Amino acid sequence: ALSGVFALIADVLFFLVKIFLIMFFEVTFVRVAFARFKIDQASFAYWIPVSIIGLLGLMLIVLDTIIV
């Protein structure tokens, strides 16, 4: 297991990679959605998966705090 400065660097790098991936897929999805869908279809397809993923993330955080 990592500790000290190496753990901090790994956490920051992991965070930046996650942010980059989310932004990449978000921008790609919005570009594709506006090219092919009506605005109500695009907004529905965007909000439902993002909401579900966000709720799953919150559940994992709560589960982590309960276990640890």
N, CA, C and O atoms as CSV, one atom per row, in Angstrom:
chain,resi,resn,atom,element,x,y,z
A,1,ALA,N,N,0.835,-1.184,0.000
A,1,ALA,CA,C,0.000,0.000,0.000
A,1,ALA,C,C,0.878,1.245,0.000
A,1,ALA,O,O,1.979,1.257,0.551
A,2,LEU,N,N,0.365,2.276,-0.626
A,2,LEU,CA,C,1.097,3.532,-0.683
A,2,LEU,C,C,0.836,4.350,0.575
A,2,LEU,O,O,-0.233,4.271,1.181
A,3,SER,N,N,1.832,5.131,0.948
A,3,SER,CA,C,1.647,6.009,2.096
A,3,SER,C,C,2.445,7.281,1.876
A,3,SER,O,O,3.359,7.326,1.052
A,4,GLY,N,N,2.092,8.296,2.614
A,4,GLY,CA,C,2.826,9.549,2.561
A,4,GLY,C,C,2.600,10.307,1.266
A,4,GLY,O,O,1.480,10.417,0.768
A,5,VAL,N,N,3.699,10.825,0.735
A,5,VAL,CA,C,3.650,11.667,-0.458
A,5,VAL,C,C,3.189,10.872,-1.678
A,5,VAL,O,O,2.455,11.395,-2.516
A,6,PHE,N,N,3.613,9.617,-1.783
A,6,PHE,CA,C,3.232,8.798,-2.931
A,6,PHE,C,C,1.721,8.561,-2.968
A,6,PHE,O,O,1.121,8.553,-4.044
A,7,ALA,N,N,1.114,8.373,-1.818
A,7,ALA,CA,C,-0.334,8.192,-1.762
A,7,ALA,C,C,-1.054,9.468,-2.187
A,7,ALA,O,O,-2.059,9.408,-2.895
A,8,LEU,N,N,-0.550,10.611,-1.762
A,8,LEU,CA,C,-1.151,11.887,-2.141
A,8,LEU,C,C,-1.042,12.107,-3.644
A,8,LEU,O,O,-2.006,12.531,-4.281
A,9,ILE,N,N,0.115,11.825,-4.207
A,9,ILE,CA,C,0.312,11.982,-5.649
A,9,ILE,C,C,-0.605,11.030,-6.416
A,9,ILE,O,O,-1.207,11.422,-7.415
A,10,ALA,N,N,-0.713,9.788,-5.957
A,10,ALA,CA,C,-1.587,8.819,-6.618
A,10,ALA,C,C,-3.045,9.266,-6.544
A,10,ALA,O,O,-3.779,9.127,-7.522
A,11,ASP,N,N,-3.473,9.799,-5.406
A,11,ASP,CA,C,-4.846,10.288,-5.268
A,11,ASP,C,C,-5.126,11.441,-6.225
A,11,ASP,O,O,-6.171,11.472,-6.876
A,12,VAL,N,N,-4.202,12.379,-6.310
A,12,VAL,CA,C,-4.387,13.529,-7.197
A,12,VAL,C,C,-4.419,13.079,-8.653
A,12,VAL,O,O,-5.263,13.540,-9.422
A,13,LEU,N,N,-3.517,12.190,-9.040
A,13,LEU,CA,C,-3.499,11.703,-10.418
A,13,LEU,C,C,-4.774,10.931,-10.750
A,13,LEU,O,O,-5.333,11.099,-11.834
A,14,PHE,N,N,-5.232,10.098,-9.838
A,14,PHE,CA,C,-6.464,9.346,-10.058
A,14,PHE,C,C,-7.652,10.295,-10.202
A,14,PHE,O,O,-8.511,10.087,-11.059
A,15,PHE,N,N,-7.705,11.325,-9.379
A,15,PHE,CA,C,-8.769,12.318,-9.463
A,15,PHE,C,C,-8.743,13.029,-10.813
A,15,PHE,O,O,-9.786,13.203,-11.443
A,16,LEU,N,N,-7.559,13.440,-11.260
A,16,LEU,CA,C,-7.446,14.142,-12.533
A,16,LEU,C,C,-7.835,13.254,-13.708
A,16,LEU,O,O,-8.468,13.721,-14.654
A,17,VAL,N,N,-7.463,11.983,-13.656
A,17,VAL,CA,C,-7.844,11.050,-14.722
A,17,VAL,C,C,-9.365,10.886,-14.759
A,17,VAL,O,O,-9.960,10.876,-15.837
A,18,LYS,N,N,-9.993,10.758,-13.596
A,18,LYS,CA,C,-11.450,10.627,-13.555
A,18,LYS,C,C,-12.123,11.874,-14.118
A,18,LYS,O,O,-13.073,11.768,-14.893
A,19,ILE,N,N,-11.645,13.042,-13.740
A,19,ILE,CA,C,-12.229,14.286,-14.240
A,19,ILE,C,C,-12.065,14.385,-15.750
A,19,ILE,O,O,-13.000,14.772,-16.451
A,20,PHE,N,N,-10.880,14.036,-16.260
A,20,PHE,CA,C,-10.646,14.079,-17.703
A,20,PHE,C,C,-11.603,13.141,-18.437
A,20,PHE,O,O,-12.188,13.524,-19.450
A,21,LEU,N,N,-11.765,11.920,-17.937
A,21,LEU,CA,C,-12.649,10.959,-18.595
A,21,LEU,C,C,-14.102,11.429,-18.580
A,21,LEU,O,O,-14.806,11.306,-19.583
A,22,ILE,N,N,-14.545,11.959,-17.458
A,22,ILE,CA,C,-15.920,12.454,-17.372
A,22,ILE,C,C,-16.133,13.608,-18.344
A,22,ILE,O,O,-17.139,13.643,-19.053
A,23,MET,N,N,-15.205,14.543,-18.382
A,23,MET,CA,C,-15.342,15.679,-19.291
A,23,MET,C,C,-15.299,15.230,-20.748
A,23,MET,O,O,-16.054,15.739,-21.576
A,24,PHE,N,N,-14.421,14.279,-21.066
A,24,PHE,CA,C,-14.308,13.785,-22.434
A,24,PHE,C,C,-15.620,13.158,-22.895
A,24,PHE,O,O,-16.121,13.482,-23.972
A,25,PHE,N,N,-16.178,12.258,-22.079
A,25,PHE,CA,C,-17.422,11.599,-22.468
A,25,PHE,C,C,-18.596,12.569,-22.463
A,25,PHE,O,O,-19.505,12.446,-23.285
A,26,GLU,N,N,-18.586,13.528,-21.549
A,26,GLU,CA,C,-19.661,14.511,-21.500
A,26,GLU,C,C,-19.674,15.363,-22.759
A,26,GLU,O,O,-20.727,15.551,-23.368
A,27,VAL,N,N,-18.530,15.875,-23.149
A,27,VAL,CA,C,-18.452,16.715,-24.347
A,27,VAL,C,C,-18.798,15.901,-25.587
A,27,VAL,O,O,-19.521,16.379,-26.461
A,28,THR,N,N,-18.290,14.683,-25.667
A,28,THR,CA,C,-18.589,13.826,-26.813
A,28,THR,C,C,-20.080,13.534,-26.895
A,28,THR,O,O,-20.671,13.608,-27.973
A,29,PHE,N,N,-20.689,13.204,-25.766
A,29,PHE,CA,C,-22.117,12.889,-25.764
A,29,PHE,C,C,-22.950,14.098,-26.173
A,29,PHE,O,O,-23.890,13.964,-26.956
A,30,VAL,N,N,-22.621,15.261,-25.659
A,30,VAL,CA,C,-23.396,16.461,-25.989
A,30,VAL,C,C,-23.272,16.778,-27.471
A,30,VAL,O,O,-24.263,17.142,-28.105
A,31,ARG,N,N,-22.078,16.647,-28.037
A,31,ARG,CA,C,-21.911,16.911,-29.471
A,31,ARG,C,C,-22.732,15.942,-30.312
A,31,ARG,O,O,-23.389,16.350,-31.270
A,32,VAL,N,N,-22.697,14.682,-29.964
A,32,VAL,CA,C,-23.462,13.682,-30.711
A,32,VAL,C,C,-24.957,13.897,-30.507
A,32,VAL,O,O,-25.740,13.773,-31.449
A,33,ALA,N,N,-25.348,14.217,-29.288
A,33,ALA,CA,C,-26.767,14.393,-28.993
A,33,ALA,C,C,-27.352,15.573,-29.759
A,33,ALA,O,O,-28.452,15.471,-30.302
A,34,PHE,N,N,-26.643,16.673,-29.809
A,34,PHE,CA,C,-27.166,17.830,-30.516
A,34,PHE,C,C,-27.180,17.614,-32.017
A,34,PHE,O,O,-27.956,18.257,-32.724
A,35,ALA,N,N,-26.353,16.737,-32.509
A,35,ALA,CA,C,-26.325,16.482,-33.943
A,35,ALA,C,C,-27.482,15.595,-34.389
A,35,ALA,O,O,-27.938,15.711,-35.526
A,36,ARG,N,N,-27.967,14.710,-33.515
A,36,ARG,CA,C,-28.918,13.694,-33.970
A,36,ARG,C,C,-30.262,13.691,-33.254
A,36,ARG,O,O,-31.232,13.163,-33.798
A,37,PHE,N,N,-30.356,14.251,-32.074
A,37,PHE,CA,C,-31.586,14.164,-31.293
A,37,PHE,C,C,-32.272,15.514,-31.202
A,37,PHE,O,O,-31.678,16.565,-31.440
A,38,LYS,N,N,-33.553,15.441,-30.846
A,38,LYS,CA,C,-34.238,16.657,-30.443
A,38,LYS,C,C,-33.776,16.978,-29.023
A,38,LYS,O,O,-33.242,16.109,-28.335
A,39,ILE,N,N,-33.973,18.190,-28.591
A,39,ILE,CA,C,-33.428,18.627,-27.312
A,39,ILE,C,C,-34.039,17.856,-26.144
A,39,ILE,O,O,-33.338,17.585,-25.170
A,40,ASP,N,N,-35.321,17.495,-26.208
A,40,ASP,CA,C,-35.918,16.750,-25.097
A,40,ASP,C,C,-35.363,15.329,-25.024
A,40,ASP,O,O,-35.192,14.793,-23.929
A,41,GLN,N,N,-35.083,14.718,-26.156
A,41,GLN,CA,C,-34.477,13.387,-26.152
A,41,GLN,C,C,-33.054,13.447,-25.614
A,41,GLN,O,O,-32.639,12.577,-24.848
A,42,ALA,N,N,-32.313,14.464,-26.009
A,42,ALA,CA,C,-30.927,14.589,-25.560
A,42,ALA,C,C,-30.861,14.842,-24.061
A,42,ALA,O,O,-30.039,14.241,-23.369
A,43,SER,N,N,-31.714,15.720,-23.552
A,43,SER,CA,C,-31.668,16.012,-22.119
A,43,SER,C,C,-32.107,14.804,-21.294
A,43,SER,O,O,-31.539,14.552,-20.231
A,44,PHE,N,N,-33.098,14.059,-21.757
A,44,PHE,CA,C,-33.531,12.856,-21.038
A,44,PHE,C,C,-32.416,11.814,-21.025
A,44,PHE,O,O,-32.141,11.218,-19.983
A,45,ALA,N,N,-31.776,11.589,-22.160
A,45,ALA,CA,C,-30.708,10.592,-22.247
A,45,ALA,C,C,-29.479,11.017,-21.449
A,45,ALA,O,O,-28.688,10.173,-21.029
A,46,TYR,N,N,-29.318,12.316,-21.240
A,46,TYR,CA,C,-28.153,12.793,-20.496
A,46,TYR,C,C,-28.394,12.734,-18.992
A,46,TYR,O,O,-27.507,12.310,-18.252
A,47,TRP,N,N,-29.551,13.141,-18.525
A,47,TRP,CA,C,-29.782,13.262,-17.086
A,47,TRP,C,C,-30.023,11.935,-16.393
A,47,TRP,O,O,-29.593,11.760,-15.253
A,48,ILE,N,N,-30.686,11.005,-17.033
A,48,ILE,CA,C,-30.996,9.729,-16.377
A,48,ILE,C,C,-29.723,8.941,-16.056
A,48,ILE,O,O,-29.540,8.568,-14.898
A,49,PRO,N,N,-28.834,8.667,-17.017
A,49,PRO,CA,C,-27.615,7.912,-16.668
A,49,PRO,C,C,-26.719,8.649,-15.677
A,49,PRO,O,O,-26.140,8.032,-14.783
A,50,VAL,N,N,-26.605,9.961,-15.834
A,50,VAL,CA,C,-25.756,10.729,-14.921
A,50,VAL,C,C,-26.322,10.687,-13.507
A,50,VAL,O,O,-25.564,10.570,-12.543
A,51,SER,N,N,-27.625,10.781,-13.370
A,51,SER,CA,C,-28.245,10.706,-12.044
A,51,SER,C,C,-28.042,9.338,-11.411
A,51,SER,O,O,-27.743,9.240,-10.221
A,52,ILE,N,N,-28.201,8.288,-12.198
A,52,ILE,CA,C,-28.018,6.935,-11.669
A,52,ILE,C,C,-26.574,6.713,-11.242
A,52,ILE,O,O,-26.323,6.151,-10.176
A,53,ILE,N,N,-25.626,7.145,-12.057
A,53,ILE,CA,C,-24.211,6.990,-11.709
A,53,ILE,C,C,-23.880,7.791,-10.454
A,53,ILE,O,O,-23.136,7.319,-9.594
A,54,GLY,N,N,-24.427,9.003,-10.346
A,54,GLY,CA,C,-24.196,9.814,-9.154
A,54,GLY,C,C,-24.750,9.172,-7.893
A,54,GLY,O,O,-24.098,9.180,-6.849
A,55,LEU,N,N,-25.948,8.617,-7.987
A,55,LEU,CA,C,-26.534,7.939,-6.826
A,55,LEU,C,C,-25.744,6.689,-6.448
A,55,LEU,O,O,-25.555,6.408,-5.265
A,56,LEU,N,N,-25.285,5.946,-7.439
A,56,LEU,CA,C,-24.452,4.777,-7.145
A,56,LEU,C,C,-23.151,5.188,-6.463
A,56,LEU,O,O,-22.691,4.518,-5.538
A,57,GLY,N,N,-22.558,6.297,-6.923
A,57,GLY,CA,C,-21.342,6.792,-6.286
A,57,GLY,C,C,-21.581,7.182,-4.837
A,57,GLY,O,O,-20.766,6.878,-3.966
A,58,LEU,N,N,-22.693,7.854,-4.577
A,58,LEU,CA,C,-23.022,8.216,-3.199
A,58,LEU,C,C,-23.241,6.987,-2.331
A,58,LEU,O,O,-22.825,6.956,-1.173
A,59,MET,N,N,-23.899,5.969,-2.895
A,59,MET,CA,C,-24.114,4.739,-2.136
A,59,MET,C,C,-22.790,4.055,-1.812
A,59,MET,O,O,-22.626,3.505,-0.723
A,60,LEU,N,N,-21.848,4.083,-2.746
A,60,LEU,CA,C,-20.537,3.487,-2.483
A,60,LEU,C,C,-19.784,4.252,-1.398
A,60,LEU,O,O,-19.093,3.648,-0.578
A,61,ILE,N,N,-19.915,5.574,-1.391
A,61,ILE,CA,C,-19.260,6.374,-0.354
A,61,ILE,C,C,-19.858,6.057,1.013
A,61,ILE,O,O,-19.125,5.899,1.989
A,62,VAL,N,N,-21.180,5.965,1.086
A,62,VAL,CA,C,-21.834,5.628,2.353
A,62,VAL,C,C,-21.422,4.237,2.802
A,62,VAL,O,O,-21.142,4.022,3.982
A,63,LEU,N,N,-21.382,3.293,1.873
A,63,LEU,CA,C,-20.969,1.931,2.201
A,63,LEU,C,C,-19.534,1.906,2.713
A,63,LEU,O,O,-19.214,1.161,3.640
A,64,ASP,N,N,-18.679,2.712,2.118
A,64,ASP,CA,C,-17.286,2.785,2.561
A,64,ASP,C,C,-17.186,3.331,3.980
A,64,ASP,O,O,-16.390,2.835,4.777
A,65,THR,N,N,-17.983,4.345,4.302
A,65,THR,CA,C,-17.924,4.903,5.657
A,65,THR,C,C,-18.514,3.944,6.680
A,65,THR,O,O,-18.082,3.934,7.832
A,66,ILE,N,N,-19.491,3.142,6.283
A,66,ILE,CA,C,-20.075,2.172,7.211
A,66,ILE,C,C,-19.094,1.041,7.488
A,66,ILE,O,O,-18.939,0.617,8.633
A,67,ILE,N,N,-18.433,0.554,6.448
A,67,ILE,CA,C,-17.511,-0.578,6.603
A,67,ILE,C,C,-16.257,-0.170,7.365
A,67,ILE,O,O,-15.798,-0.904,8.240
A,68,VAL,N,N,-15.707,0.977,7.046
A,68,VAL,CA,C,-14.471,1.429,7.691
A,68,VAL,C,C,-14.822,2.118,8.945
A,68,VAL,O,O,-13.937,2.586,9.661
